[in-house]
Every structure is written in C-alpha cells, then in structure tokens.
C-alpha cells in the first residue's frame, strides 16, 4: 500500500466486516488491473482515500473541503462535491465527488445491470459504492469533475437511470418491496413511489427548498425502509378492520407445534415459547390478553406495531 495506516488498521480487528478491508481490496484490484480497465481517474484513488482518512484520524480534523457547486448540466442535485485540501499528498482524491443514482422501485436489479454499473464506476470512478444510502439511491463514491458528465451520459443513455436528489431539494423517494413480494403490504408501495417520483421530478433535480425533504413508502408498520426514522413524510400501510386471530394457530404456537418468528431464531435453543413473555408483555399498549385458551385483543387500543404478527405470523 502507498500509505501506512496503523489507525485505520485497528478497524479491521473487530468481529464485523470492515470498510477499510473493502477499500484495501479495491486498491489492490486497481493496482493489478487484471481486466485491463482504462481508468479515467488516478489508479491510486483508493490508496489515497485510505491515506487521507489516516491523516484525519491522526490530526483529528477533516481534510475535505467544499469546493463550491459542482454537478451536471441542467441539474442542481445528484452530485455531492468534495475536494481534498492536501492534493499534493493525495492526488488520487484531489477531487472525490459522490454521485447519487435514483434506485429502481423496490431496489430490484438483475446481475447484468449490476455488473455493467460496477464496470462503469471502475472505469470512471473509484470503484467504491454504497448500496444504498440511508436516504436511498445507489451511491457512487469518488470521481473527478471531468468524469461527471461522462457518467451521467452513460447512466441516462445506456442504463436508463437518472440521478437522485442531493442538497436542499426533494430527495429520492424510496419504497419497500411492497406487494411484489410481501404478504404484509397493505398498499402498492412501488406504484405510489413511481407516481410521486415522476410527479415531482423538478423538485428532485432542481433544488428549490430551504432544506432537504424526503418521502418514504412502507407497505406495513414493520417499516423496512425506516420511513419514520429517515423521512419527513412517511407513507405507512395498515389495515382498516379489526385484527383477525386464528385461535387454533395461537394454541399451536403455545404448544410448540409451530416455531415462533417464522423459525428465524431456530439456530439456537431459546427454550419453550412463552406467549406472555414474548408477546403479551411486550405489547406497547397492553391491549392483549391470554387466558390459557384464547388470545384477546382490544382493537381500539391496538397501535398496529405488528410485533404479535411478526412473532406468530400464522396466527
């Protein structure tokens, strides 16, 4: 490696996967270049990103600076400009702009698309991606200014993909899989996300707000895209009528005939299922009761958190 990184190396010592290891692996792949990629930005970009982060950790201050507005023609969002204040030490990241790409509904991809996208970013960027950002979007991490228009052209002409939102605008709307895969979905999240994304394209690409604004669409209260935590306007599907109970299925769970949590924790012996400890006592509004034979739910007090449904989905 070009730079010694003793502080960053500590982040590889824990039990979890490390982004430092990922960047080192990409740096080694770029140095070998076994595929013969015609790199359009410095080959050492990944080595220099490690170097600048090590310096940041050592000095306890950032070495990124905002270099003003940078983007693609006609758009005010979709690109996050970033420059290094030590370009002589780290020329590979003298520019390190991030591009946000609008993800498809439900984040459905095929392998051909992903391979082509990675090939594009290997050539014109750092090769580093984040799938996906907390807001949504395919995050393409790190490229030079002169490559922004090139990437944008290929995305729109060859991939049929558009940039997402960044800055003080409408951020890219995001949704869960919804009715395409999930039996819990109470409305078509993908359809609504698609409609509102198209309706508000101008607000997505041409910032007009004093601050960012986010839509997110969850098909049920499980909130798989964290619409409550990560958006300004949450769309959460729920049911209109009283919650239905299959009493025979409840008895089967209690008797141990059906594994709780759809068998998600079967790799470890958690002991016998305890409906009181694992369901009744955890109800946030205490609207449930189990008398040993029958499960009762006082619907007006139910906040539809779905905990009981997740633990006993067949009931």
C-alpha positions as CSV (number, residue, x, y, z in Angstrom):
1,X,0.0,0.0,0.0
2,X,1.1,3.6,-0.7
3,X,0.4,4.8,2.8
4,X,0.9,3.3,6.2
5,X,-2.5,3.2,8.1
6,X,-2.0,1.9,11.7
7,X,-5.1,3.7,13.0
8,X,-7.3,2.5,10.2
9,X,-5.9,-1.0,10.6
10,X,-7.5,-1.2,14.0
11,X,-10.9,-1.1,12.4
12,X,-10.1,-4.5,10.8
13,X,-9.5,-6.1,14.2
14,X,-13.1,-6.5,15.3
15,X,-15.6,-9.3,14.5
16,X,-17.5,-7.3,11.9
17,X,-16.8,-6.6,8.2
18,X,-14.7,-3.5,7.8
19,X,-14.9,-0.8,5.2
20,X,-11.1,-0.5,5.5
21,X,-10.7,-4.0,4.2
22,X,-13.1,-3.3,1.4
23,X,-11.1,-0.3,0.3
24,X,-7.8,-2.1,0.5
25,X,-9.2,-4.9,-1.6
26,X,-10.3,-2.4,-4.2
27,X,-6.9,-0.7,-4.1
28,X,-5.2,-4.0,-4.8
29,X,-7.5,-4.8,-7.6
30,X,-6.9,-1.4,-9.3
31,X,-3.1,-1.8,-8.9
32,X,-3.2,-5.3,-10.6
33,X,-5.8,-4.2,-13.2
34,X,-6.2,-7.8,-14.4
35,X,-9.2,-6.8,-16.5
36,X,-7.2,-4.1,-18.4
37,X,-9.6,-1.3,-17.4
38,X,-8.9,2.1,-19.0
39,X,-9.0,4.1,-15.7
40,X,-10.2,7.7,-16.2
41,X,-9.1,8.9,-12.8
42,X,-5.9,8.1,-10.9
43,X,-5.3,4.5,-10.3
44,X,-4.2,5.2,-6.7
45,X,-7.6,6.8,-5.7
46,X,-8.4,4.0,-3.2
47,X,-4.9,4.1,-1.7
48,X,-5.1,7.9,-1.3
49,X,-8.6,7.7,0.3
50,X,-7.0,5.5,3.0
51,X,-4.1,7.9,3.3
52,X,-6.3,11.0,3.8
53,X,-8.5,9.1,6.3
54,X,-5.5,8.1,8.3
55,X,-4.3,11.7,8.4
56,X,-7.7,12.8,9.5
57,X,-7.7,10.2,12.4
58,X,-4.2,11.2,13.3
59,X,-4.8,15.0,13.3
60,X,-8.4,14.8,14.5
61,X,-9.6,17.2,11.8
62,X,-11.1,16.8,8.4
63,X,-9.1,17.2,5.2
64,X,-12.1,17.5,2.9
65,X,-13.3,20.9,1.7
66,X,-16.3,22.0,-0.2
67,X,-15.2,23.4,-3.5
68,X,-18.4,25.2,-4.4
69,X,-21.2,23.9,-6.7
70,X,-20.3,21.0,-8.9
71,X,-22.7,18.9,-10.9
72,X,-24.1,18.0,-14.4
73,X,-25.6,20.5,-16.8
74,X,-29.2,21.4,-16.0
75,X,-29.3,19.6,-12.7
76,X,-28.9,21.2,-9.3
77,X,-28.8,17.9,-7.4
78,X,-27.5,14.4,-7.7
79,X,-23.8,15.3,-7.2
80,X,-22.1,16.0,-3.9
81,X,-18.9,18.0,-4.5
82,X,-15.9,17.1,-2.4
83,X,-12.2,18.1,-2.7
84,X,-9.2,17.2,-0.6
85,X,-7.2,20.1,1.0
86,X,-4.0,18.1,0.5
87,X,-4.0,17.4,-3.2
88,X,-0.2,17.2,-3.4
89,X,-0.1,14.4,-0.8
90,X,-3.2,12.6,-2.1
91,X,-3.6,13.4,-5.8
92,X,-5.9,10.4,-6.3
93,X,-8.6,12.2,-4.2
94,X,-7.8,15.8,-5.2
95,X,-11.4,15.5,-6.4
96,X,-13.7,13.0,-4.7
97,X,-17.2,13.8,-5.8
98,X,-20.1,11.5,-4.9
99,X,-22.9,10.7,-7.4
100,X,-26.4,9.7,-6.3
101,X,-28.3,7.5,-8.7
102,X,-32.1,7.0,-8.4
103,X,-32.7,3.4,-7.4
104,X,-35.5,1.4,-9.1
105,X,-38.7,0.7,-7.2
106,X,-38.2,-2.0,-4.6
107,X,-34.5,-1.9,-5.4
108,X,-34.9,-4.7,-7.9
109,X,-31.8,-5.3,-10.1
110,X,-30.6,-8.1,-12.3
111,X,-27.0,-9.2,-12.2
112,X,-26.3,-7.9,-15.7
113,X,-27.3,-4.3,-14.7
114,X,-25.1,-4.5,-11.5
115,X,-22.1,-5.8,-13.4
116,X,-22.4,-3.0,-16.0
117,X,-22.8,-0.4,-13.3
118,X,-19.7,-1.7,-11.5
119,X,-17.7,-1.7,-14.8
120,X,-18.8,1.9,-15.4
121,X,-17.7,3.0,-12.0
122,X,-14.4,1.1,-12.1
123,X,-13.6,3.0,-15.3
124,X,-14.8,6.5,-14.4
125,X,-14.7,6.5,-10.6
126,X,-13.1,4.9,-7.6
127,X,-14.9,1.6,-7.9
128,X,-16.3,2.2,-4.4
129,X,-20.1,2.1,-4.0
130,X,-22.7,2.2,-1.2
131,X,-25.8,0.1,-1.9
132,X,-27.8,2.0,-0.7
133,X,-27.5,5.3,1.2
134,X,-29.7,5.9,4.2
135,X,-31.9,8.2,2.1
136,X,-32.0,5.7,-0.8
137,X,-30.0,6.0,-4.0
138,X,-27.1,4.0,-5.4
139,X,-24.1,5.9,-4.0
140,X,-21.1,6.1,-6.4
141,X,-18.3,7.3,-4.2
142,X,-15.5,9.4,-5.6
143,X,-14.7,10.7,-9.1
144,X,-13.1,13.7,-10.7
145,X,-15.1,16.7,-12.0
146,X,-14.4,15.9,-15.7
147,X,-16.0,12.5,-15.3
148,X,-19.4,13.7,-14.0
149,X,-20.9,14.4,-17.4
150,X,-19.4,11.2,-18.8
151,X,-21.0,9.1,-16.1
152,X,-24.3,11.0,-16.4
153,X,-24.5,10.4,-20.1
154,X,-23.9,6.7,-19.8
155,X,-26.4,6.4,-17.0
156,X,-29.2,8.1,-18.9
157,X,-28.4,6.7,-22.4
158,X,-27.1,3.2,-21.7
159,X,-28.7,2.3,-18.3
160,X,-32.0,4.2,-18.5
161,X,-31.2,5.5,-15.0
162,X,-31.4,9.1,-13.6
163,X,-29.6,10.9,-10.9
164,X,-31.2,11.1,-7.5
165,X,-31.6,14.0,-5.2
166,X,-29.0,15.8,-3.1
167,X,-28.9,19.2,-1.4
168,X,-31.9,21.3,-0.4
169,X,-34.4,19.5,-2.6
170,X,-36.7,16.6,-2.7
171,X,-34.5,13.6,-2.0
172,X,-35.1,10.4,-4.0
173,X,-38.3,8.7,-2.9
174,X,-37.7,5.2,-1.6
175,X,-40.1,2.2,-1.0
176,X,-40.1,-1.3,0.3
177,X,-40.8,-4.3,-1.9
178,X,-44.5,-4.0,-1.1
179,X,-47.0,-6.2,-2.8
180,X,-44.4,-7.6,-5.3
181,X,-43.0,-9.9,-2.6
182,X,-44.5,-9.2,0.8
183,X,-47.8,-10.6,2.2
184,X,-47.8,-7.9,4.8
185,X,-48.0,-5.0,2.4
186,X,-51.3,-3.0,2.7
187,X,-50.8,-0.9,-0.4
188,X,-48.8,-0.8,-3.6
189,X,-45.7,1.0,-2.4
190,X,-43.9,0.7,-5.8
191,X,-46.7,2.2,-7.7
192,X,-47.0,5.2,-5.3
193,X,-43.3,5.8,-5.2
194,X,-43.1,5.7,-9.0
195,X,-46.0,8.1,-9.4
196,X,-44.7,10.7,-6.9
197,X,-41.1,10.4,-8.2
198,X,-42.4,11.3,-11.7
199,X,-44.7,14.0,-10.4
200,X,-42.0,15.8,-8.6
201,X,-39.1,15.4,-10.9
202,X,-38.3,19.2,-11.0
203,X,-38.1,19.3,-7.2
204,X,-35.8,16.3,-7.3
205,X,-33.3,17.7,-9.7
206,X,-33.6,21.5,-9.2
207,X,-33.2,22.4,-5.6
208,X,-35.9,24.9,-4.5
209,X,-36.3,24.2,-0.8
210,X,-34.6,25.8,2.2
211,X,-33.7,22.3,3.4
212,X,-34.0,18.7,2.1
213,X,-37.3,16.9,2.1
214,X,-37.9,13.1,1.9
215,X,-40.7,10.8,1.1
216,X,-40.6,7.1,2.0
217,X,-43.2,4.4,1.5
218,X,-43.6,1.4,3.8
219,X,-46.2,-1.2,3.0
220,X,-46.8,-2.0,6.6
221,X,-45.8,-0.8,10.1
222,X,-42.7,-3.0,10.1
223,X,-41.1,0.0,8.2
224,X,-38.5,-1.9,6.2
225,X,-37.3,1.4,4.6
226,X,-37.4,3.1,8.0
227,X,-39.8,5.8,6.8
228,X,-40.4,7.2,10.3
229,X,-36.7,7.5,11.1
230,X,-35.4,8.6,7.7
231,X,-38.1,10.7,6.1
232,X,-40.1,13.9,6.5
233,X,-43.3,12.4,5.2
234,X,-43.9,8.7,5.9
235,X,-46.5,6.7,4.0
236,X,-47.2,3.5,6.1
237,X,-49.8,0.9,5.1
238,X,-52.1,-0.6,7.7
239,X,-55.3,-2.5,7.8
240,X,-58.7,-0.9,8.3
241,X,-60.7,-3.5,10.1
242,X,-60.2,-5.3,13.4
243,X,-57.1,-7.6,13.6
244,X,-58.0,-11.2,12.8
245,X,-56.9,-14.0,15.1
246,X,-56.6,-17.7,14.3
247,X,-57.1,-19.2,17.7
248,X,-56.0,-22.7,16.7
249,X,-52.8,-21.4,15.3
250,X,-52.2,-19.5,18.6
251,X,-52.6,-22.7,20.5
252,X,-50.2,-24.4,18.1
253,X,-47.5,-21.8,18.8
254,X,-48.0,-22.1,22.6
255,X,-47.8,-25.9,22.3
256,X,-44.5,-25.6,20.3
257,X,-46.0,-27.1,17.2
258,X,-45.2,-24.0,15.1
259,X,-41.8,-22.3,15.6
260,X,-42.2,-18.6,16.5
261,X,-40.8,-15.7,14.4
262,X,-41.2,-18.0,11.4
263,X,-38.3,-20.0,12.6
264,X,-35.9,-17.1,12.3
265,X,-34.0,-17.9,15.5
266,X,-34.1,-21.7,15.3
267,X,-30.3,-21.9,15.2
268,X,-30.1,-21.6,18.9
269,X,-32.1,-23.2,21.8
270,X,-34.1,-20.3,23.3
271,X,-36.3,-22.7,25.3
272,X,-40.0,-23.2,25.1
273,X,-42.1,-20.4,23.5
274,X,-43.7,-18.2,26.2
275,X,-46.6,-16.2,24.8
276,X,-46.8,-14.0,27.8
277,X,-43.1,-13.0,27.9
278,X,-42.6,-12.9,24.2
279,X,-45.9,-11.3,23.0
280,X,-48.4,-10.2,25.7
281,X,-45.9,-8.4,28.0
282,X,-44.3,-6.7,25.0
283,X,-47.4,-5.2,23.6
284,X,-46.8,-1.4,23.9
285,X,-50.4,-0.6,24.8
286,X,-51.2,-3.7,26.8
287,X,-54.2,-4.4,24.6
288,X,-53.7,-8.2,24.6
289,X,-54.6,-11.0,27.0
290,X,-54.1,-14.8,27.0
291,X,-56.2,-16.8,29.4
292,X,-54.5,-20.1,28.5
293,X,-57.1,-21.0,25.9
294,X,-57.9,-17.8,24.0
295,X,-56.0,-14.8,22.8
296,X,-57.9,-11.5,23.1
297,X,-57.1,-8.1,21.5
298,X,-58.9,-4.9,22.4
299,X,-58.7,-3.3,18.9
300,X,-59.3,0.3,19.9
301,X,-56.1,0.3,21.9
302,X,-54.0,-1.6,19.2
303,X,-51.4,0.7,17.6
304,X,-50.6,-1.9,15.0
305,X,-47.0,-2.2,15.8
306,X,-47.1,-5.8,14.3
307,X,-44.9,-7.4,17.0
308,X,-47.5,-10.1,17.6
309,X,-47.9,-10.7,13.9
310,X,-44.1,-11.0,13.4
311,X,-43.8,-13.5,16.3
312,X,-46.8,-15.5,15.3
313,X,-47.4,-14.9,11.6
314,X,-49.7,-17.9,11.1
315,X,-52.0,-16.8,13.8
